[in-house]
């Protein structure tokens, strides 16, 4: 129930953040203040009509989440902890898989658009109005990037491999074409370097959750390797709950607390680089931090459940570190 509640509250936080700052909903805090619940004082401008209704809907979403978690636990009393651990790990894998396809599609398409714009081909191919629109970050983000992100998550439903590993190859290819075009053909544009940074940032942040569960990250163990199975399980449980999960929540809450926060602001404004003819993906790179926090949150919960299963003596333990070494 703990893992389901943490993951459910994470997605609830993201949904509420979108409803509040993108759609103008009041938010639960303002709604509670309007009702003077939890000891909160009344608002200076009370919520009225449709806005008040939206507050009730947000409260309903919260209650539905709590009910869903409770029902899930009650209906699966015999479900093993390792089964739940693998379930949440597969959810994290799907999120990363979808993001890989999204950054691949967005990177290629935005690079082509930027190339056509730099060389002056957009007007000839699509007309003056479309060329002007594609030069606006808001239009390109909402009409090009977001549909490609959705397409990426649809592809991820059918492509089962963790494709982010291929980003390493794509980064090398992108860097290689910069070398060829610059030193052989004396041709270089801003968007070429933007593509490398875009894919490299995705590779670094998307791989973190996978590295955690497969023990692929760099670690210096003084005591951990000498611990027994129960000692390692206790260490992983405490580390996940006291260090890992709070870190992810700090990233989300501090970066998405208001419209001007470090994560919300670039996403709301479709922030781009100062070079006008580069790729329009800077705001998406800010979003990578959200993906990092969410995927790590889910994977920490999976890690926690697997460790609790070891403490409870459930069968099916896998020594991932030894398997990875092999």
C-alpha positions in Angstrom: 0.0 0.0 0.0 2.9 2.3 0.7 4.3 2.1 -2.8 1.0 2.4 -4.4 0.2 5.5 -2.3 3.5 7.1 -3.1 3.3 6.5 -6.9 -0.4 7.5 -6.9 0.3 10.7 -5.1 3.1 11.5 -7.5 0.8 11.2 -10.5 -1.9 13.1 -8.6 0.6 15.9 -8.0 1.5 16.1 -11.7 -2.1 16.1 -12.8 -3.0 18.8 -10.3 0.0 20.8 -11.4 -1.2 20.7 -15.0 -4.8 21.6 -14.0 -3.7 24.5 -11.8 -1.0 26.2 -14.0 -2.0 25.2 -17.5 -5.8 25.1 -17.2 -6.4 27.6 -14.4 -8.1 25.3 -11.9 -8.1 26.5 -8.3 -6.1 23.7 -6.7 -6.9 21.8 -3.5 -5.1 24.3 -1.2 -7.3 27.2 -2.4 -10.4 25.0 -2.3 -9.7 24.0 1.3 -9.1 27.6 2.2 -12.4 28.5 0.6 -14.2 25.9 2.7 -12.1 26.9 5.7 -11.0 23.3 6.2 -7.8 22.2 8.0 -7.8 25.4 9.9 -7.2 27.6 6.9 -8.5 31.1 6.8 -11.0 32.3 4.1 -9.8 33.5 0.8 -9.9 37.3 0.0 -11.7 36.4 -3.2 -14.0 33.4 -2.6 -14.3 30.7 -5.3 -17.6 31.0 -7.3 -19.6 29.1 -9.8 -17.5 27.1 -12.3 -14.2 27.6 -10.4 -15.8 26.2 -7.2 -17.1 23.2 -9.2 -13.5 22.6 -10.5 -12.3 22.5 -6.9 -14.9 19.8 -6.0 -13.7 17.8 -9.1 -10.1 18.1 -7.8 -11.2 16.9 -4.4 -13.0 14.0 -6.1 -9.8 13.0 -7.9 -8.0 12.9 -4.6 -10.6 10.8 -2.9 -10.7 8.5 -6.0 -7.0 8.0 -5.7 -7.2 7.1 -2.0 -10.1 4.7 -2.7 -8.3 3.2 -5.6 -5.2 2.4 -3.5 -7.4 0.9 -0.7 -9.4 -1.2 -3.1 -6.2 -2.4 -4.8 -4.7 -3.5 -1.5 -8.0 -5.2 -0.3 -8.5 -7.1 -3.6 -4.9 -8.4 -3.7 -4.1 -9.7 -0.2 -2.2 -12.7 -1.5 -0.2 -10.8 -4.1 3.5 -11.2 -3.5 5.8 -8.2 -2.9 8.1 -9.2 -5.7 5.2 -9.2 -8.1 4.3 -5.7 -7.1 8.0 -4.7 -7.4 8.2 -6.1 -10.9 4.9 -4.3 -11.8 6.2 -0.9 -10.8 9.5 -1.6 -12.4 7.7 -2.3 -15.7 5.8 1.0 -15.3 9.0 2.9 -14.9 10.4 1.0 -17.9 7.4 2.1 -20.0 7.7 5.7 -19.0 11.4 5.7 -20.0 10.6 3.8 -23.2 7.9 6.3 -24.2 10.3 9.2 -23.5 13.0 7.6 -25.6 10.8 7.4 -28.6 9.5 10.9 -27.9 13.0 12.5 -27.8 14.0 10.5 -30.9 11.1 11.7 -32.9 11.1 15.3 -31.6 14.9 15.5 -32.1 14.8 14.4 -35.8 11.7 16.4 -36.8 12.8 19.6 -35.0 16.3 19.3 -36.5 14.8 19.0 -40.0 12.5 22.0 -39.4 15.5 24.1 -38.0 17.6 23.1 -41.1 14.8 24.1 -43.5 14.3 27.4 -41.6 18.0 28.3 -41.6 18.4 27.6 -45.3 15.2 29.5 -46.2 13.3 26.4 -47.5 10.2 26.7 -45.2 8.5 29.4 -47.2 8.9 27.6 -50.5 7.7 24.3 -49.1 4.9 25.3 -46.7 4.1 29.0 -47.4 4.8 32.2 -45.5 2.2 31.7 -42.8 3.3 28.2 -41.8 7.0 29.3 -42.0 6.1 32.1 -39.6 4.2 29.8 -37.2 7.1 27.2 -37.2 9.4 30.1 -36.1 7.2 30.5 -32.9 8.1 28.2 -30.0 4.5 28.0 -28.8 3.2 26.8 -32.2 6.1 24.4 -32.8 5.8 23.0 -29.3 2.0 22.5 -29.2 1.5 21.5 -32.9 4.7 19.5 -33.5 6.4 18.4 -30.3 3.4 17.4 -28.2 1.8 15.2 -30.9 5.2 13.5 -31.4 5.5 12.9 -27.7 2.1 11.2 -27.7 3.1 9.1 -30.7 6.3 8.1 -28.8 4.3 6.7 -25.9 2.0 4.9 -28.3 5.0 3.3 -30.0 6.3 2.3 -26.5 3.2 0.2 -26.0 4.4 -2.1 -28.7 8.2 -1.7 -28.6 9.3 -3.7 -25.5 13.0 -2.9 -25.5 14.5 -0.2 -23.3 15.4 2.0 -26.3 17.2 4.7 -24.4 20.4 2.6 -24.7 20.3 3.4 -28.4 20.6 7.1 -27.6 24.3 6.6 -27.0 24.7 5.5 -30.6 22.6 8.4 -31.8 24.7 10.9 -29.8 27.8 9.5 -31.5 26.2 9.7 -34.9 25.0 13.3 -34.3 28.5 14.3 -33.1 30.1 12.5 -36.0 28.0 14.4 -38.6 29.1 17.7 -37.0 32.7 16.7 -37.4 32.2 15.7 -41.0 30.2 18.8 -42.0 32.4 21.2 -40.2 35.9 20.1 -41.1 35.2 18.7 -44.5 32.4 20.9 -45.9 32.9 23.9 -43.6 29.2 23.8 -42.7 28.0 24.2 -39.1 24.7 25.4 -37.6 23.4 25.9 -34.1 20.8 23.2 -34.3 23.5 20.6 -34.9 24.9 21.1 -31.4 21.5 21.5 -29.9 20.6 18.0 -31.1 23.7 16.5 -29.4 22.8 18.2 -26.1 19.1 17.2 -26.4 19.9 13.5 -26.9 22.8 13.4 -24.4 20.6 15.0 -21.6 17.9 12.4 -22.3 20.5 9.5 -22.2 21.9 10.7 -18.9 18.6 11.3 -17.1 16.5 8.5 -18.5 19.1 5.9 -17.8 19.2 6.6 -14.1 16.2 4.5 -13.1 17.4 1.5 -15.1 20.9 1.8 -13.7 19.5 1.8 -10.1 17.6 -1.4 -10.5 20.4 -3.2 -12.4 23.2 -2.0 -10.1 24.7 -0.3 -13.1 25.5 3.0 -11.4 29.0 3.8 -10.0 29.1 3.2 -6.3 31.9 2.9 -3.8 30.9 0.4 -1.1 32.9 0.2 2.1 30.4 -1.8 4.2 27.5 -2.7 1.9 29.3 -5.6 0.0 30.0 -7.3 3.3 26.4 -7.1 4.6 24.2 -10.2 4.7 21.1 -10.4 2.6 19.0 -8.9 5.4 21.6 -6.2 6.0 21.5 -5.2 2.4 17.7 -5.3 2.4 17.6 -3.0 5.4 20.1 -0.6 3.8 18.1 -0.5 0.6 14.8 0.0 2.5 16.1 2.9 4.6 18.0 4.4 1.7 15.0 4.4 -0.6 12.6 5.9 2.0 14.9 8.4 3.7 17.1 9.5 0.8 15.8 8.4 -2.6 12.1 9.3 -2.3 12.6 12.6 -0.5 15.1 13.7 -3.2 12.6 13.0 -5.9 9.9 14.9 -4.0 12.3 17.9 -3.5 12.9 18.1 -7.2 9.1 18.0 -8.0 7.9 20.3 -5.2 10.5 23.0 -5.5 10.6 23.0 -9.3 6.8 23.0 -9.7 5.5 25.0 -6.8 4.3 28.0 -8.8 4.2 29.4 -12.3 7.6 31.0 -11.8 9.3 27.8 -10.5 12.4 26.5 -12.2 10.5 23.6 -14.0 7.1 25.1 -14.6 8.2 28.4 -16.0 10.2 27.1 -19.0 7.4 24.6 -19.8 4.7 27.2 -19.6 6.6 29.7 -21.8 8.0 27.1 -24.3 11.5 28.5 -23.4 14.1 28.3 -26.2 17.7 29.1 -26.6 18.7 32.7 -27.4 20.0 31.7 -30.8 16.8 32.1 -32.9 17.7 29.5 -35.5 18.5 26.6 -33.2 16.3 23.8 -32.1 13.2 24.7 -30.0 13.7 22.0 -27.4 15.1 23.8 -24.3 11.8 23.6 -22.5 11.7 19.9 -23.1 15.1 19.4 -21.6 13.8 21.1 -18.5 11.0 18.5 -18.5 13.7 15.7 -18.5 14.2 16.5 -14.8 10.5 15.7 -14.2 10.9 12.4 -16.0 14.0 11.7 -14.0 12.2 12.4 -10.7 9.1 10.4 -11.6 11.0 7.4 -13.0 13.3 7.3 -10.0 10.4 7.6 -7.7 8.7 4.6 -9.2 11.9 2.6 -9.3 12.7 3.5 -5.6 9.3 2.1 -4.7 10.1 -1.1 -6.7 13.4 -1.3 -5.0 11.8 -0.8 -1.6 9.2 -3.6 -2.2 12.0 -6.0 -3.4 14.0 -5.3 -0.2 10.9 -5.8 2.0 10.3 -9.1 0.2 13.9 -10.2 1.2 13.2 -9.2 4.8 10.0 -11.2 4.8 11.7 -14.2 3.3 9.8 -14.3 0.0 11.3 -16.6 -2.6 12.6 -15.4 -5.9 15.5 -13.2 -4.7 17.8 -12.1 -7.6 21.3 -10.9 -7.0 21.3 -8.2 -9.6 24.8 -7.1 -8.9 26.2 -10.6 -9.7 24.1 -11.0 -12.8 25.2 -7.5 -14.1 28.9 -8.5 -13.4 28.4 -11.6 -15.5 
